[in-house]
Amino acid sequence: MSKYTAHEIDVLEGIEAVRKRPGMYIGDTGKRGYHHLLFEVIDNSVDEALAGYCNFIQVFLRRDGRATVLDNGRGIPIDVHPKTGKSALETVLTYLHAGGKFSKKVYKVSGGLHGVGISVVNALSEELEVKVFRDGKIYTQRYRRGKPVEDLKVVGLSAQTGTEVTFKPDPEIFERGISFDYELISERLREISFLVPKLKISVKDERTGYEETFYEEGGIREFVSFLCGEKEKAYDVVLLSGQKEDVEVEVAFTHVDDIEERVYAFANLIRNVEGGTHLVGFKSALTKVVNDIARLHGLLKAKDPKLSWDDIREGIVGVVSVKIPDPQFEGQTKTKLGNPDVRFIVEDILREKLTLYLEGNLKVLGEIVSRALRSHQAKEAARKARELVRRKSLLFSDSLPGKLADCQTRDPQKAELFIVEGESAGGSAKQGRDRAFQAILPLKGKILNVEKAAFSKILNNEEIRSLISALGTGIGESFDINKLRYHKIVLMTDADIDGAHIRALLLTFFFRYARPIIENGFLYIAQPPLYHVKVGKEESYLYKEEDLQKLLKEYNGEKIVVQRYKGLGEMNPETLWKTTMDPSSRVLYRVRVEDAIEAEKLLEILMGDRVEPRRRFIQMHAKEVRSLDI
């Protein structure tokens, strides 16, 4: 076992500014930042696995809002640090940029390389307790809002080794109503299990009883097969790997019948949702090699165009994973890899490996080329269709749709657009709104499912045309985010199955044809109340089923009047304003690209041509149904 003591913990500065400016360290104080705390703790355990000292990680989501991460690694050192005079444990928990990851003596490769992870988690937690299993003893120490409330002490004996961190995000820091999302967490743990084969990771949600264990041996090749889901692969997953200048590169990909690309990029196991230099290197290498080898073997004729990444990308599913001794992430949340040299290393490795592979697998090359050519031809046809639309002035005039009740302000940063389901709800919203800055666009029924529709059909759909005209951005190649008329666009649908369906259709439209609106953080989902409850003279609005059950239990025996809101149209304008539209009291959820992807996947399952995935989905979730519309 390599030496890992207090002398390997480097100290750079304190954490006084973390609570004042949390967004600098975790991205935001919403759902994303809330979960970033947990992922930082998990990443520390994963780093122990990468170093070869941990093969089991457990995650618990407690009923009281806390989360616990337990691993069987070496355990954080507890001896006195030579610079701080405090235990190494207290040092890494209370000093920013303190950890064993700045030198290569402890961790050759690490995801939590910034060293601010656990100290930031501590600073932004209402309470945090850590247990260290090391040297045959169990050590523990408790903290509150980043400060120790007790000294490090021994509480027992144990032959095991490892670290257990339990923390509760501070409600003074994070937005109201956030809690740990089991699906989001399990997705991250599943990713890790593919990226670190033979690492066993379990998660248990004590609030619901859900629990899962992830263990994979097939690595990123199996990861790509998982990402393909129910869609048939055009060819067997291609797996390529290599190493150069201490950078390890591993890539796997295939194609499915889809118009979207899904390539996940990881650096030191951290998912880089904004990509980075490793992803650029992959795209560049694949585009160049496919063109070169296809020309060499006559799969691309002289009359055929040079294929671009935009041609090849349609339907590609892949994983790009690099392990780097010194990653340079853009921002503490590690959403984008910035190492310039990594691009060229990835390119060099993949050009060599991919050339050898495709030379020996011309059938795979032929499949990639034929798909890319079809994609190129479809884009040309769509471009001509858009030109025709422009000439006929069908979509891009300055006129606004007649059904739009616009707001008075012309400042996009202050303007809000509520996209409302149905004329009845639209009428209540128009009466209840603040017309100074809130615009209302009612939609009639379910909009077109753009996932399966031709572009020309999309352009001719009345509801979608009204939506595009209201947004002001145009669509397709003419889309211009700078022309967006509202910087807060809110999807406000009924809290029933039809409302969820309409919301999924709208999310798919924005994801496919107006993605910059999501990427810039302009798209939101309103959270209308499910219930109006009256206990005596006290009235309240409840937004979750579990809140109602809690209230019924609390006031058991008393007279309780419960009204369930099936639709927005059932609310009078005053109630709709107070519960769902008033900026001082409403609950809005910002849509991320990942949310739209999940909506698109759900549509594929529920509305696709294949019956088996739909049957499995219904069987899996049947017991969760609380209110069924028949």
N, C-alpha and C positions, 0 to 999 in steps of 0.2 A: 504494500500500500504506500502511495506517495505521501510525503509529509504535508500535512494540512493543519497549521496551527495559527495562532494570532499573528505571527510574524509575516504570514502571507496576506494579511488584510491591509490594504493601502487606504489611507484616509486623505480626502481632498477638501471637503467643506461640509458645513452643517445643512440642516433642512428647514431653516426658519421661513423661507419664502414659499414652501410647498403649499401650505394651507391658504396663503394669500392669492396665489396664482396656480391653482391645481391644473388648469387647462394646459399649461406649459409642459406638464409631466405626463398627463394621461389623456390628452386630446380634448376632452370636454367633461362636463359634470352630469351628463345624461347617461343613457343606457350603455353607450360604448365605453365611457370612462369608468363607470361602475364595474363592468365586467373586466376591464383592463386590470383592476386590482387583483382579481382572482387569477387571471392569466399570468400575471407577473409571479405570483407565488408558485403556480404550477410550473412555470418555466424554470424556476430555480431547481425544482425537483427533477425536471427533465434534463437539466445540465448535469446533474449527478449521474443520470442514466447514460448520457453521452460519454461521460468520463469513465464509465464502466463500473460504477459503485452502487447502482440502484436498478432493480428490475421490477418494482411494484410501487404504484402510486394510487392512493385512495382519495377521493373527493367527496365531501358530505355537505349537503345544503340543509342547514338547520331550520327548524320551524320558527325560530325567533329572528331570522334574517341573517344569522352568522353563516360563515362558510369555513370548512376545515380542509386542509390539505396535509396528508400524511405520506411520507416516503420511507423507504428502508435504505437510504444512502448513509453517508458517513456521519451526518449530524453537523450542524454549525459549530465551529470551535467555541469553547467557553473559557479558555485561558485568557489571562490579562493581556490586552494589547499594549505594546511598548510605547506608542505615541499618545494614546488617549488615557491610559491608566484605567480603563474600563474593560469589562470582558469583551472578547471578540463578538459575542452574540449581541450585546448592547451597542457595540460600535456599528455593526452593519445595520442595526435597526434604527439608529438615531443620527447617523452621519450620511449625508448624501455623497455619492461616489465612494462608498466604502465597500470593498468586497474582494473576493479572491479571483477576480476575472480580468484584472488589468494587466497582470503578468501572465506568462504561459506556464508558471510553475504548478498551478492547480488545475486549470481548465484550458486545454488546447483549443477547444471550440465551445462557444457558449452563446445562447440566445439572449440571456440577461446581461449583456456585456456592459451596458451603461452603468451598472452598479447602483442605480437609483431605485431599482424595483422594490425591494422589501422595505427600504426606508420610506419610500413614498406611500406604500400600502399602509405602513404604520402611522404616518403623519395624517393620512386621510381616513383613518378608522376611528370610530367612536371608542372601540376597545379592541385590543389584540393580545392574544396569549400565545406564547411559543413554548413548546416542550422539545428538549433535545435529548435523544437517547445516545449516549456516548460513554465510553470508558466504564461500562458496566453500571452506570447510574442514569437516573432521570432528572434532568434539570428543567426548571421552569421559571418564567418571568412574565409579568403582565404589564401592559402599557395602556395609556388612555390618551387619545389624540396625539400620539407620537412621543409621549413622555412616560418614562417608567414610573409605575406606582408601587413597585416593590423591588427589592434586590434579587439578583439571581440566586436561586436556592435549589437544594437537592430534595426531591420529594419521594424518591424510591430507588429501587435497584432493578436493572433489566439487562438481559444478555443481548437484546437487539440493539441496532443502531438506526439512526434516522432523525428526521425533524418533523414536528407537527405544528402547523400554524393555524390558529383559529382567529378570525377577525370579523368585525361588523362594520361595513362602510358607514361613514358619519352622515346622518341626516342633515347636519348643518352645512354640508358641502354639496350633496347631490340633490338633484331635482326630486320633487315629491312624486310618490307613487311607483318608484323603481324597485324592482326586486330581481333576484337572480333568475335568469331564464334558462330552464333546464335544457331546452332544445339547442340553444346557442352554445352552452357549455359542453354538451355531449358531442356536438359537431366538432368543436376544437379538440376534444380528447380523442375522437375517432381519427382526426387528422394526425395527431401525434403518434397514435398506434401504428399507422401506416408508415410514418417517417422514421420511427424507431422500432424496427421489427423485434419481436420477442419481449417488448416492454408491456407489462400487464397494467392496465389503468381501469379503475372502477369509479363509478359515480353513483351516489345514492341521494335521492331527494326525499328527505324525511317529511316534507310537506304533503307529498302525494303518494309516497311509497314506491315511486318509479326508481329503478336501478338498472344499470347496465355495466358490463365488463367488456373492455376492448382489448383484443390481443390479435396481432397480425404477424404473419411470417413472410408474406409475399412482397412487402415493400411497396414502392410507388407504382409498380406495374398493377398490383391489385388495387391500389388507390384509384388509378385511372379507370379500371373496370367498374369500381364502385361509383365513380362520378358519372359514368355512362348511364347508370340506372337501368331502366327498362329498354333503352334505345339500343338497337342492334349495331354492333361495331362493324365498320366497313372492312377492317383488317385487324389481325392480331395486334395487341398493344406493342409498340416499338419501345425497347428499353436500351438506352445508351448511357455510358458512364466513362469517366476518366478523371485524371488528376494532373494538375500543373501548378507549380509555384505554391504548394501547400493549400491550393484550392481544390476541393473535391466537388465534382459536378455529376449530377444524375438527372436524367430526363426520361420521361415516358409519355407517349401520346398515341392517339388514334383519331379516327373521324367517325361521326354518327350523322344521321339525317337530321339536320338542324340548320338554322341560319345564324346562330350565335356561336361565339367561341367561348370555351371555358378552360382557360389555362391558369392553374394556381401556381404562384411563385412563392418559394420559401427560401429564407437565408437563415442557417443555423436553427432550423425547425420553426422559425417565426414566420407566419404567413404575412407576406407583403401585399396587402390588398391593392396598393397603387403600383405594384410591379417594381421596376427598377432596372439596373444595368444587366442583371442576369437574364431577365425576361427579354430585354432588347437583343442581347446576344443570341438567345434561342431563336427569336423571330428572324433575325438577320441571317443566321446560318441555315435555317430550314428553307427560307426563300431562295437563297443563292444556290444551294446544293440541288434543290428540286429543279430549278431552271437549267442549271449546267448539265446535270445527268439526263434530264428529259430531252434537251437539244441533242446531246451526244447520241442518244439511242432512238431519235426520231419520234419521240412521243409528243414533242412540240414541233410543229411544222414551221416553215419559214413564214407562212401567212399568220401564224398564231401570235398573239401578243406576248410580251414578257410578263410573266405572272408576278403579281405583287403580294405582299402579306395579306392585304385586304381580300384578295381572291382565295388564298389558301386557308384563311382563318375560319371560314364558314363551316361550322360543325366540328371543329377540332376540339378535342378534350385532352388535356395534358397536365403534367406536373413538372415543374422545374425546381430542383432542389440543389442548393449549394451550401457547402460548409466552408467557412472562411475564418482564419485566425483573427482578423481585425476588421469586422464589418463596420461600414459607415452608414448608419441609418439616418434618414431624414426625419428628425423628430424622435422624441422618446417613445412614441407609440409604434415606431418601427414599421410604418406602413409602406415605406419605399426604400429600396437599397440604393446607395449612392456611389459605391466603389467604382471609379472609372475603369480600372484595370480588369475588373471581373467580366465586363462585357467582352473584351477581347479574348480572355481566357476561355470563356464559355464558347465563343465563336470558333476559336481554334480547335478545341476538343471536338465540338459537334460537327464541324466540317469534315474532319478526318473520319470520325466514327460513322456519321450519316452517309458519307460517300461510299464507304465499304458496305454498309448495310443495304442501301438502295441498289448498288451495282449487283448485289446478290439476290435482290428481291424486287425485280422489275414489275411484278404484278402489283405490289404495294405502291410503287412509284406511279404506275398507270392509274390506279384508283385516286391517288392524290391529285394528279394532273387533270384527270377528267372532271373531277369535282370542282377544281379551281377554274377550269374553262367554263363550266356551266355557270358558276358564280359570276364570272366576268361578264358573260353574255346577259345574265339576268340584271346585273347592275346597269349595263348599257340600255337594256329595254326600259328599266325603271327611270333612268335619266331622261330618255325620250318621252316617257309618259309624263314626267314632271314638267318638261318643257311645254308639252301640249296643254297641261293644266294651267301653267302660267299664262300662255297666250290666250286662253279662254277666260282668264281672270276668275277661275272658280273658287280659289282658296286664298289668294294672297292680296286681296284688296284691303284697304284700310277700314272697311265697314265692319262693325261689330254685330254679332248675332242678336236678333230681336229678343230672344229669351233672356239675354244677359241683363241683370240689374247691376249696372256698374257703380263704382264708388266715386266720390268727389275728387279725392287726391289723384294726382298724376305722377306722384313720386313712387316708383316701383318698390323702394325699400320700406315704404310705409303701407303699401296696398296689400290687401289680402283677397284671394279668390276662393270662395267655398263652392266646390263642385258637389251638388246635392242630388240625391236620388229621389226622383218623382216630383210632380207638380205640387202635390199637397205639402210635402216638406219644404219645397222651394218657396211656397207662399208664406209659410211660417218663418222661414229664414229671412225672407225679404222684409217682413214686418218687424222681426226681432233684431235685426242687424244694426250696427252703427254705420250708416251710409257714408260717413266721412271717409272711411278707409276700408270698408268691407263690401266686396262685390259678390253676387250670387249667380251661379249658372246651374239651373235645374236641368237634369238629363232625363229623358223619357225612357224608362225601362233599362234593360241591359244593353250596353254598347256592344259593338261588333268585337268578336274575338280576333284581334289582329294577329295572333300567333299562327292562324291557319288561313288568313285571308290574303289574296293578291293585293299588291300595292294600289292598283287602280280601283279595286273595290273599297279599300280603306279611304281613298280620296273622295269617293262618291257617297260615303256614309254621312247622313245628315248630322247625327250627334257628334261624330268625330270632327267634322268640318266646323261645327259650332265651337267645339273645344279648342281647336287649333286657332280659329279666328280670335277667340277670347284671349288666348295666351299671347298672341302677337308674334310668335317666334318663327312661323313657317314650319315646314316639315322636310325631312330628307336632307338632301345636299344644301338646300336653302335655309336650313335651321340656323338661327342666330340667337344665342342665349342673351346677347346684349339688347335684344328687342323685347325681352320678356316684360310684360306689363305689371306683373305681381311677383314679389319675392317671398310670398308665403301663399302656397297653394294647398288647400286643405280638402281632402276627400272626406265627405260627411255622408255616410250611408247608414241604413238601419242596422240595429244590433241583432239581426237574424241571419239565416242561411242565405237568403237572397241578397242581403246587404253585403255579406262576406264575398259572395260571388261577383257582385258588381265591383267591389273594391279590388278583387284580384284581376278582373278585366282591365280596370283603369291602371293598376300598377304595371300590368304587362304592356299596355300602350306606352306609358311613360318610359319604361325600361327599354322598349324596342325603338321608339321613335323620338323620345325627348329626354334621353339619359342625362345630358348635362344639367337638367333641372334637379335630378336626384343627386348628382355628384356635387352640386353647389349647395346642397342642403336646403332647397326651396320647397320640397314636397313633404307634406305632413298628413297624418291620419287623425281625424277627430275621434274622441272617445265619449260618445253620448252615454248617459246613465242607463242602466238596465232596469232600475227600480226606483220608485218614489215610495218612501216608507213613512208612516205616521204612527208615532207612539205617544198617545195622549195628545198634547198640544205641540209636541216637538216633531218637526219634519226634517227629512234628510234624503239625499239622493245617493244611490249606491251604484258603483260602476263595475263591480265584480260579483260573481255568484257566491264566492266564499265570504264576501263582506255581508251578504244577506244571511247566510247560515250562522255567521258569528253573531250578528245582531239578534236573530231569532233565539239563539241559545242564551244570549245575555239577558234578554227581556222575556224569557220563558214564563208563561202564566199571565202576562199582561196583554191587553187588547192591542193588537198590531194590525194596521191596515196597509196592505202591500199592493201597489199598482205596478205591473210590469209593462214597460214601454216596448212594444213590439216594433214600432216604427217612429221615425222622427215626426211624421205627420200627426201623431197622437198628441204631441206637445203643443201647447199654445206658444205664441211668439216669445212671451216673457220667460217661460220655462226654458225654451231652447236657447235663448240668449244667456240666461244665468248659468246653465249647466254645461253648455257646449261651445258657446261663441265668445263669451266675455273673457278678454285676455287676463283679467285679474283672477279668474277662478277655473277656467277651462283646463282640460288635459289634452295636450297634443303630442303625438309621437312622430318624431322625424323619421322619414323613410331613408334607409340606406340601400345601396345597390344590392346588398345581400338579401334584404327584404323582398325586393322586386324579383330577384332570382328565385327565391322560394315560392313566390306567388306564381311565377311562370311554370315552375316544376309541378306545383299543385294543379294548375290548369291542365298540364300535359297528362297527369294521372286521371283527373276527374272528367276531362272532356276529350281525351285522345281516342284513337281508334282501337287501342288494345284493352281488352276486358280484364285480364288477369291482374294488372297493377291496381285497377280500380277496386276489384274485389278484395285484394289484400289490404288496401287502405281502409275500406269500410270495416273489414273484420278487425283490424288493428285498433280502430278508434271508436268502434260501436259503443263500448262501455263508457266512453267519455261524454256521450250525448246527454244533455240535461233538458233540453227543450226541442222537440221535433216538429217541424212544420210539415203537415200532410195535406 
